[in-house]
Amino acid sequence: MSDEVLIELAGAEKVFSQRIRRGRLRRQRRDVRAVDGIDLTVRRGEMVGYLGPNGAGKSTTVKMLTGILVPSGGTVRVDGLDPNRHRIELARRVGVVFGQRSQLWPDLPLVDSFELLRHIYAVPAADYRARRAELDELLDLGDILATPVRQLSLGQRMRGDLAAALLHGPELVYLDEPTIGLDVVAKDRVRRFLAHLNAERGVTVLLTTHDLVDVERLCRRVVVIDHGRVVHDGDLAALVRASGATRTVVVTLAEPGPPLDVPGVVVAEVDGVRQRLRLTSEDVSASAVVAAAMARAEVVDIAVEEPAIDEVVAAVYQRGLA
Amino acid sequence: MAEATADRRLGPGRVYARLVGAEVRSAMEYPASFALGVVSSLLLTGLSLVGVAAVFTNVDELSGWTAEEVVLLYGLASTGFYLTDLLVGQLDELGLMIRTGTLDVLLLRPRRVLPQILAGDVDLRSLGKVAQGLVALAIGLSLADLAPSPAAVALRVLVALVGATAIYAAVWIASISICFWLVDSREVSAAFTYGGRDMSSYPLGIYGQALREVARFVIPLAFAAYYPTLGLVGRADPLGGSPALAWAGPLVGAVALAVALAVWRTGLRAYRSTGA
């Protein structure tokens, strides 16, 4: 990662005007602030997780960054350029994957889509050959190149779409739900590929997702937005702290008993011999809790659980609402 | 520097050719369905010609035009219109592309949007409709009483088809642009495109004055087939137009296209600043 700023949003706004039915013919106009003053700076080489509930403004942000939509207010810059006025110039340097929307030609073999995109992006032949070789290997495309896209499984199609978005060697990639609908093995493959892209190729990645494992595995920095505003911007650990979610000590006793009375915890669940003790704050030491539990009962097993990331984000959304 | 040479080598024309080639290959994935589509669209559009014949079983003349002349007019309009359909008919999907987000995918690529739409999803079954128009044109040319030499006729037909295609394309591009403001406006656009086709398939004289003025001065459909047909059969315009108007199609089409492209650009800008 360098200090060079690649993406800069300053007070970016996008207001949609919607018409709502009010009776047979009457329509009322209503303004929806999809993006309501976002400040965000991404440096070259970063991999940022961009999270938020449905309708929070994630896709709208990406559309403004790609120049598809013009902001209603504030400024949006990608490598110092206004993406709306320099749409075509930036498109040569940016790759985009919309997980739910393929850019491949459905009736043609996958390799034909690559060939067409090569011409659309005017990729020189030597660069194209080199990148194809690398992508074919990393994404294991060999067996599916000759298959019409329509016949590919979702995981195969996603690998095809990822390769398609990278054929022109973009320095910046926007990924919108790249693992949606994939099985565990396919998700893992896509994640390893993205990690490689960022670490080895220095590609800057803005990753929009609902799958928090994606974020856990890939992104040191997490930006959470809700109602068009940034409600958190920092590393994952800070997000966990900010949410107030804490770790849980799970103890397994020799025999069932009443909830343990240990300072600094709340007994969240008693299930036979197993008790879940949730720490009341990050300052409580797990080892002190374990020691206290062992002093009160015969403990045969212990485990410490990190807070579930989706609970963490849910907690941040809740606070964002307040 | 390297990028500049690459751009020249892979100019828009070649990219267009490759994209259309891809559509041809896509269609050929299902050859039987493709053949059936061509034949059925040929027969279905041919029904319009049956309509012309039906009119003339009841009347001998249509505002002074004989059946042969009307078939010729229909042939010119129909061939021109379906050539346009082949080139720009993909635009009918614009509303759908906006709703499903396909338009956004095109905006992510380093190319202009309109050529990408025109190069995508070409409906090759329109070839059947063009064939139908050519059949009508051939019938009209062989039956009608044409003035000068075959070479002059061929030149007039060629100029007429270029003009008609440009004019219909302009109407298509301008009217489909309404989708940028009102997504579900396909029927409104169809009133201009397909309505324009039907209107220009009959002599201008059968319409009321308001419609005649529109076709001559606003949406210049009269230059697509009406004036060229008058020129072919060597008849003076009953509405008082100069015989030179028979040659004006390409020029009128070029102006109309320029206006239509301006409307398109305005629409696309509106879409990008309001979203959908």
Interface residues (C-beta under 8 A of the other chain):
Chain A: K14 F16 S17 A34 T60 K63 T66 G67 I68 L69 V70 S72 N84 R87 I88 E89 A91 R92 V94 V96 F98 R101 Q103 W105 D107 L108 D112 E115 L116 H119 I120 Y121 A122 V123 P124 P148
Chain B: A2 E3 A6 D7 R9 L10 R14 V15 R18 L19 A22 R25 S26 E29 T100 G101 T102 D104 V105 L107 L108 R109 P110 R111 R112 R272 S273 T274 G275
